[in-house]
Amino acid sequence: MERNVAWKQYDETALAELEALAADYIDFISENKTERECATAAIAAAENAGYDSLADCIAAGTPVGPGSKLWACAQGKAVVLVHVGSEPLAAGLNILGAHIDSPRLDIKQNPLYEANDFALLDTHYYGGIKNYQWTALPLALHGVVAQTDGTVVEVNIGEDPADPVFCVTDLLPHLGAQQLDKKGAKVVEGEDLDVLVGNRPLVEAAATDTDADAEAAEGAEPKEAAEATGETAGKDPVKAHVLSLLADKYGIAEEDFLSAELEVVPAGRARDLGLDRSMVIGYGQDDRVCAYTSLAAQLALGDDVPARTAVCVLVDKEEIGSVGASGMASMFFENTIAEIMALAGEDGPLALRRALTRSRMLSSDVSAGFDPAYASVYEAKNSAYLGRGLVFNKYTGARGKSGSNDASAEYVALVRRIMDDAHVSFQTAELGRVDAGGGGTIAYIPAKYGMDVIDSGVAVLSMHAPWEVTSKADIYEARRGYEAFLRDAS
């Protein structure tokens, strides 16, 4: 049952659509490298497509009915989009669910220090990474700094070509014999993933009366910059210089790191990969390739009123277990649906339970693409291949399917019918050989309501590496398959 290569079926029109989608996708993942940035971009796109804020509708008591389009957001990091259908919500929803967080390095709360004339930021890695892959790589700093006066400062350094970048240093091979004798997990320790941010000391010039007069005329106090750093040139002068630069550009003091969410990610744009430009290489494609295609499919419904209500869920924290207020395990999704049902006149816990139980969901998450360089950890008949279309994983989990959602045979048959009717190229897969490993998604969490859920997504090479690889054909087929599901999973 080997699946055909999707590229073979495209005419010139389809190829043009594929390339346009890939170009837009490359822009999306290049410009949105954190969960906050993805959530903001998704809301902006939804509002451009006519979606209204659920919070505003609740405040105004706005009634909801067929054709209503609403968005809700949790802590700026998770988004739910709902396009109300012609059938009652209690009849069930068609749901696409993806996550918008990705492995990275998070800046600690007390991060900045000076050592041997270098200024560095201490980090705590987020999600499953191979530490050594993050060394000697241009890095950017994204995130927000919340100050005690209520101001939230957005930080983005390293993406503009004029910006500086950062890095985690590595040991030269001439001195690395002992390092290379270590196991891969120990070659670079987690506490050694400190980001180099400076080497130039702050030099304090003696302030003259003339200097003071000039600064006063410009509205600044002579000691203001020095006080903002909390340091002197005689103590940690490189650190002091970094703090002075942050104070000048962002108005940030060292204490503000205590209430910051700053993420270190690979710097630079995603790119076409291959002489044939058939693939995309970029950061965070797990799982933004599925988040982007799910969002695009949801918005593609336009002003059509679907039979069953269409929902797109983009959540945070999947890489660390879907925990927290913005993860899938929170009440955010359930509460959002409850609020919408109340506005639609379908209030009550029983109606909500019926809606969730009768719902159908594609847990939109990536799958491991077969890599011939590491063929021994795959089982060839049941692997995902780049270029063969949307991937369905009936079950995930590890070894004995531990931690897995296992979709029913009847639901798999329904999904097959939807894809066949829409002429979507798809394939089925497991995540590697039975005893080689495994993985998890958000699928098991909504499955607790009794709804049908199956994992579906795009095959990825170098998953969880700073730069991951996908096929443009698979991105295109995912987009098509997700829209077909929203329209036809009845």
Salt bridges, closest charged atoms under 4 A:
GLU2 OE2 - ARG388 NH2 3.56
GLU19 OE1 - LYS472 NZ 2.92
ASP27 OD1 - ARG269 NH2 2.65
GLU35 OE1 - ARG104 NH1 3.40
GLU37 OE2 - HIS142 ND1 2.77
ASP101 OD1 - HIS99 ND1 2.97
ASP106 OD1 - ARG104 NE 2.61
ASP122 OD2 - LYS108 NZ 3.39
GLU159 OE2 - LYS33 NZ 3.03
GLU159 OE2 - HIS142 NE2 2.74
GLU191 OE2 - LYS108 NZ 3.05
GLU231 OE2 - LYS239 NZ 3.52
GLU254 OE2 - LYS239 NZ 2.94
GLU261 OE1 - ARG36 NH2 2.97
GLU261 OE2 - LYS77 NZ 2.99
GLU263 OE1 - ARG104 NE 3.28
ASP272 OD2 - ARG277 NH1 2.96
ASP272 OD1 - LYS472 NZ 3.06
ASP286 OD1 - HIS99 NE2 3.33
ASP286 OD2 - HIS464 NE2 2.94
ASP303 OD1 - LYS69 NZ 3.16
ASP304 OD2 - ARG487 NH1 3.26
ASP316 OD2 - LYS317 NZ 2.68
GLU318 OE1 - HIS99 NE2 3.04
GLU319 OE2 - HIS99 NE2 3.89
GLU319 OE1 - HIS464 NE2 3.25
GLU334 OE2 - ARG353 NH2 3.08
ASP365 OD1 - HIS99 NE2 3.47
GLU379 OE2 - LYS381 NZ 2.94
ASP406 OD1 - LYS394 NZ 2.74
ASP406 OD2 - LYS401 NZ 3.03
ASP421 OD2 - ARG417 NH1 3.33
GLU477 OE1 - ARG480 NH1 2.85
GLU483 OE1 - ARG479 NH1 2.62
GLU483 OE2 - ARG487 NE 2.87
ASP488 OD2 - ARG417 NH1 2.56
